[in-house]
Amino acid sequence: MNTGAALAFQGIAKTYPKFELQATSFEVPVGSIVGLVGQNGAGKSTLIKCGLGLVKPDQGRVIVAGEDCTGQNGEKLRTLAGYVPETECFYEWMTIEEKFAFVRSYYPTWDRQYESELVKRYHLDTKKKLKHLSKGMRAKVSLILALAFRPRVLILDEPTSGLDPVMKSEFLDELCHLVERKDVDGILISSHILSEIARIANRIVVLQSGKILADQGCKELLEGWRKAYFQTNADAPEWNGLAGRIRSSSESGRRFLLIREDELHLLRELEMKGARSIELAEPSLEEVLLEAVTVREETKCGH
């Protein structure tokens, strides 16, 4: 492993009575955003909790900015990793400023000047009570709480849940700007919304049932996949298990199937089943991510 990474998971494993996170290793390179994707129950939250020191792994190490932080939730990790959860715990009667003051006392590295810069950048009125904030404003407050103590890495778990499309777009743009400005060394963002990950990530880790299915750069992930458009008058039959992979395009009205280069023989099978006007195109990253997750899951279940 490259210890110069912003964040590195080295063989992290955790077993619960009904779930096992198998030995998991990947890095968040300095200057990058890594997307962690997978269906509910894939192990994303377990992995993030291990990274934050909230859960001690059965084996493996968590390296943050070159520091071994495995199983720690004390001062060392607190100053290195910022965390934005899906739902922030707010004391609704507090104002924004009171919330900042409360959290500030726990962080010796809290930067008041940087806090002020972020408040100005996000157009926040710190005299407002938390109970009067919109979801978008709450997301901005959560981001400041995770950044103002100058962490080296930022970890986000479903951070855009409940945001309207405009606020969601602004939030994702800001994550990119944080890396560009070098406010943080790197970002790990977990989300089940594949379009978000495809939009901002430099690298993507796909988790399924507690193990890594893919850990690749976006360009690498797209390589080897093709999108086969075709037309047919019949409903999609059970083509050796392909029916679950055949989808309809809302734009063209045609059906399509994502295939890997080692599955090109399936085009002949489509023709034999009545498909016509077959055309190959480049799929989007979101489509490839969806296919990578669902195909492996169906294979695992024996569908």
C-alpha positions as CSV (number, residue, x, y, z in Angstrom):
1,M,0.0,0.0,0.0
2,N,1.1,3.5,-0.7
3,T,1.3,5.2,2.7
4,G,1.2,8.6,1.0
5,A,-2.5,8.1,0.4
6,A,-4.9,10.4,2.2
7,L,-6.8,7.3,3.5
8,A,-6.0,3.6,3.2
9,F,-7.9,0.5,4.3
10,Q,-5.5,-2.4,4.7
11,G,-7.2,-5.8,5.0
12,I,-10.1,-4.5,7.1
13,A,-12.5,-7.3,8.2
14,K,-15.4,-7.4,10.6
15,T,-17.8,-10.2,11.4
16,Y,-21.3,-9.8,12.8
17,P,-23.8,-12.6,13.5
18,K,-25.5,-12.0,10.1
19,F,-22.9,-10.1,8.1
20,E,-19.2,-10.4,7.3
21,L,-17.0,-7.7,5.9
22,Q,-14.3,-9.6,4.2
23,A,-10.6,-8.4,4.2
24,T,-11.0,-5.1,2.3
25,S,-8.1,-3.0,1.0
26,F,-8.2,0.2,-1.1
27,E,-6.9,3.7,-1.0
28,V,-8.1,7.3,-1.4
29,P,-5.1,8.8,-3.2
30,V,-4.1,12.4,-2.3
31,G,-6.0,14.9,-4.5
32,S,-8.8,12.5,-5.3
33,I,-12.5,11.7,-4.6
34,V,-13.2,8.0,-4.2
35,G,-16.8,6.8,-4.5
36,L,-17.9,3.9,-2.4
37,V,-21.0,2.3,-3.9
38,G,-23.1,-0.8,-3.3
39,Q,-26.6,-1.8,-2.4
40,N,-28.0,-1.6,1.1
41,G,-26.3,-4.2,3.3
42,A,-23.2,-4.3,1.1
43,G,-20.9,-3.2,4.0
44,K,-20.4,0.5,3.2
45,S,-21.4,1.8,6.7
46,T,-19.5,-0.9,8.5
47,L,-16.3,0.1,6.5
48,I,-16.9,3.8,7.2
49,K,-17.4,3.1,11.0
50,C,-14.1,1.2,11.0
51,G,-12.4,4.2,9.2
52,L,-13.8,6.6,11.8
53,G,-12.8,4.5,14.8
54,L,-16.5,3.9,15.8
55,V,-16.0,0.2,15.3
56,K,-12.8,-1.8,15.9
57,P,-12.2,-4.2,13.0
58,D,-11.4,-7.9,13.7
59,Q,-8.3,-7.5,11.5
60,G,-6.5,-5.0,9.3
61,R,-5.4,-1.4,9.6
62,V,-6.8,2.1,8.8
63,I,-4.2,4.6,7.8
64,V,-5.1,8.3,7.7
65,A,-2.5,10.7,6.4
66,G,0.2,8.2,7.1
67,E,-1.0,7.6,10.7
68,D,-2.2,4.2,11.9
69,C,-5.6,5.1,13.4
70,T,-7.0,1.5,13.6
71,G,-9.7,1.3,16.2
72,Q,-9.1,4.8,17.5
73,N,-11.8,7.4,18.1
74,G,-9.6,9.6,20.3
75,E,-7.8,12.9,19.7
76,K,-5.4,11.6,16.9
77,L,-8.2,10.5,14.6
78,R,-10.4,13.4,15.6
79,T,-8.0,15.8,14.1
80,L,-7.3,13.8,10.9
81,A,-10.7,12.8,9.6
82,G,-13.8,14.9,9.1
83,Y,-17.2,13.1,8.9
84,V,-20.5,14.1,7.3
85,P,-23.3,11.6,8.2
86,E,-26.5,11.1,6.4
87,T,-28.3,12.7,9.3
88,E,-26.5,15.2,11.6
89,C,-27.4,15.2,15.3
90,F,-28.6,18.8,16.0
91,Y,-29.8,20.4,19.2
92,E,-32.7,22.2,17.6
93,W,-32.9,25.0,20.1
94,M,-29.3,26.1,19.4
95,T,-28.3,28.7,16.9
96,I,-25.7,27.9,14.2
97,E,-23.1,29.9,16.2
98,E,-24.0,28.0,19.4
99,K,-23.6,24.7,17.6
100,F,-20.2,25.7,16.3
101,A,-19.1,26.9,19.8
102,F,-20.3,23.6,21.3
103,V,-18.4,21.4,18.8
104,R,-15.4,23.7,18.7
105,S,-14.5,22.9,22.3
106,Y,-13.8,19.3,21.3
107,Y,-11.2,20.1,18.6
108,P,-7.9,21.7,19.5
109,T,-7.1,22.3,15.8
110,W,-10.4,24.2,15.1
111,D,-9.6,27.2,12.8
112,R,-11.9,30.1,13.6
113,Q,-10.8,32.1,10.5
114,Y,-11.5,29.1,8.3
115,E,-14.9,28.7,9.9
116,S,-15.7,32.3,9.1
117,E,-14.6,31.8,5.5
118,L,-16.8,28.8,5.1
119,V,-19.8,30.6,6.7
120,K,-19.3,33.5,4.2
121,R,-18.9,31.1,1.3
122,Y,-22.0,29.2,2.2
123,H,-24.1,32.3,2.9
124,L,-25.1,31.2,6.4
125,D,-26.7,33.5,9.1
126,T,-25.2,32.1,12.2
127,K,-27.8,33.7,14.4
128,K,-30.5,31.4,13.0
129,K,-31.8,28.6,15.1
130,L,-31.1,25.1,13.7
131,K,-34.8,24.2,13.9
132,H,-35.5,26.9,11.2
133,L,-32.9,25.6,8.7
134,S,-33.8,24.0,5.4
135,K,-32.2,20.6,4.5
136,G,-29.8,22.5,2.3
137,M,-28.7,24.8,5.0
138,R,-28.3,21.8,7.4
139,A,-26.0,20.1,4.9
140,K,-23.8,23.2,4.8
141,V,-23.6,23.4,8.6
142,S,-22.7,19.7,8.6
143,L,-19.9,20.3,6.1
144,I,-18.5,23.2,8.1
145,L,-18.5,21.1,11.3
146,A,-16.5,18.5,9.4
147,L,-14.0,20.9,7.9
148,A,-13.4,23.7,10.4
149,F,-10.9,21.7,12.4
150,R,-8.7,21.3,9.3
151,P,-8.9,17.5,8.8
152,R,-6.7,15.8,6.3
153,V,-9.5,13.6,4.8
154,L,-13.2,14.0,4.6
155,I,-15.6,11.0,4.9
156,L,-19.2,11.3,3.8
157,D,-22.0,8.8,4.2
158,E,-25.0,9.4,2.0
159,P,-24.6,13.2,2.5
160,T,-27.1,14.4,-0.1
161,S,-30.1,12.4,1.2
162,G,-33.2,14.6,1.1
163,L,-31.6,17.5,-0.7
164,D,-33.4,19.1,-3.6
165,P,-31.7,18.8,-7.1
166,V,-30.3,22.3,-7.0
167,M,-28.8,22.0,-3.5
168,K,-27.5,18.5,-4.3
169,S,-25.7,19.9,-7.3
170,E,-24.2,22.7,-5.3
171,F,-23.1,20.3,-2.6
172,L,-21.4,18.0,-5.0
173,D,-19.7,20.9,-6.7
174,E,-18.3,22.1,-3.4
175,L,-16.8,18.7,-2.7
176,C,-14.8,19.0,-6.0
177,H,-13.8,22.5,-5.1
178,L,-12.5,21.3,-1.6
179,V,-10.1,19.0,-3.3
180,E,-9.1,21.5,-6.0
181,R,-8.3,24.1,-3.3
182,K,-6.5,21.5,-1.3
183,D,-8.7,22.2,1.7
184,V,-8.5,18.4,2.3
185,D,-6.1,15.8,0.9
186,G,-8.8,13.5,-0.3
187,I,-12.5,12.5,0.0
188,L,-14.3,9.2,0.5
189,I,-18.0,9.5,-0.3
190,S,-20.5,6.6,0.1
191,S,-23.8,6.7,-1.8
192,H,-26.3,4.4,-3.3
193,I,-27.2,7.2,-5.9
194,L,-24.9,6.1,-8.7
195,S,-25.3,9.3,-10.7
196,E,-23.8,11.3,-7.9
197,I,-20.7,9.1,-7.7
198,A,-20.3,9.0,-11.5
199,R,-20.4,12.8,-11.5
200,I,-17.6,13.6,-9.1
201,A,-15.4,10.5,-8.4
202,N,-12.0,10.0,-9.8
203,R,-12.0,6.4,-8.6
204,I,-14.8,4.0,-7.6
205,V,-14.9,1.1,-5.2
206,V,-17.9,-1.3,-5.6
207,L,-18.9,-3.3,-2.5
208,Q,-21.2,-6.3,-2.6
209,S,-22.1,-8.6,0.2
210,G,-19.0,-7.6,2.2
211,K,-16.4,-7.8,-0.5
212,I,-14.9,-5.6,-3.2
213,L,-16.2,-6.3,-6.7
214,A,-14.3,-3.4,-8.4
215,D,-11.7,-0.8,-7.4
216,Q,-10.9,1.2,-10.5
217,G,-10.5,4.6,-12.0
218,C,-13.6,5.8,-13.9
219,K,-12.0,5.3,-17.3
220,E,-10.7,1.9,-16.4
221,L,-14.2,0.9,-15.2
222,L,-15.7,1.9,-18.5
223,E,-13.2,-0.1,-20.5
224,G,-14.5,-3.4,-21.8
225,W,-18.2,-2.6,-21.6
226,R,-20.5,-2.1,-24.6
227,K,-24.1,-1.0,-24.8
228,A,-26.1,-3.1,-27.3
229,Y,-29.2,-1.4,-28.6
230,F,-31.8,-3.6,-30.4
231,Q,-35.4,-3.8,-31.4
232,T,-37.9,-6.6,-30.9
233,N,-41.7,-6.9,-31.0
234,A,-41.8,-9.6,-28.3
235,D,-41.5,-9.2,-24.5
236,A,-38.0,-10.1,-23.3
237,P,-38.0,-13.9,-22.7
238,E,-35.7,-15.7,-20.3
239,W,-32.6,-15.6,-22.5
240,N,-30.4,-17.8,-20.3
241,G,-30.8,-15.3,-17.5
242,L,-30.5,-12.2,-19.6
243,A,-34.0,-10.9,-19.1
244,G,-33.1,-9.2,-15.9
245,R,-30.3,-7.3,-17.7
246,I,-32.4,-6.0,-20.6
247,R,-33.7,-2.5,-20.2
248,S,-35.6,0.0,-22.2
249,S,-34.3,3.4,-23.3
250,S,-36.7,6.3,-22.5
251,E,-35.1,8.4,-25.2
252,S,-35.1,6.0,-28.2
253,G,-37.8,3.5,-27.1
254,R,-35.4,0.7,-28.0
255,R,-34.2,-1.9,-25.6
256,F,-30.6,-2.3,-24.7
257,L,-28.2,-4.7,-22.9
258,L,-24.8,-3.9,-21.3
259,I,-22.3,-6.5,-22.1
260,R,-18.6,-7.1,-21.5
261,E,-16.2,-7.7,-24.3
262,D,-16.0,-11.3,-23.4
263,E,-19.8,-11.6,-23.8
264,L,-20.0,-10.5,-27.4
265,H,-21.3,-14.0,-28.3
266,L,-24.6,-12.8,-26.6
267,L,-25.3,-10.6,-29.6
268,R,-25.7,-13.8,-31.7
269,E,-28.1,-15.1,-29.1
270,L,-30.2,-11.9,-29.2
271,E,-30.5,-12.3,-33.0
272,M,-31.6,-15.9,-32.7
273,K,-34.3,-14.8,-30.3
274,G,-35.7,-12.2,-32.7
275,A,-33.6,-9.1,-31.9
276,R,-32.9,-6.8,-34.9
277,S,-31.1,-3.6,-35.8
278,I,-28.4,-4.3,-33.2
279,E,-26.1,-1.3,-32.6
280,L,-23.2,-1.0,-30.2
281,A,-22.5,2.2,-28.3
282,E,-20.5,3.5,-25.3
283,P,-22.4,3.2,-22.0
284,S,-22.4,5.9,-19.3
285,L,-20.5,5.3,-16.1
286,E,-23.7,5.2,-14.1
287,E,-25.0,2.4,-16.4
288,V,-21.8,0.4,-15.9
289,L,-22.0,0.8,-12.1
290,L,-25.6,-0.3,-12.1
291,E,-24.7,-3.3,-14.2
292,A,-21.7,-4.2,-12.2
293,V,-23.7,-4.3,-9.0
294,T,-26.9,-6.0,-10.2
295,V,-25.3,-8.6,-12.4
296,R,-23.0,-9.8,-9.7
297,E,-25.9,-9.9,-7.2
298,E,-28.1,-11.9,-9.6
299,T,-25.2,-14.3,-10.2
300,K,-24.7,-14.7,-6.5
301,C,-28.4,-15.4,-5.9
302,G,-28.4,-18.0,-8.7
303,H,-30.9,-16.0,-10.9
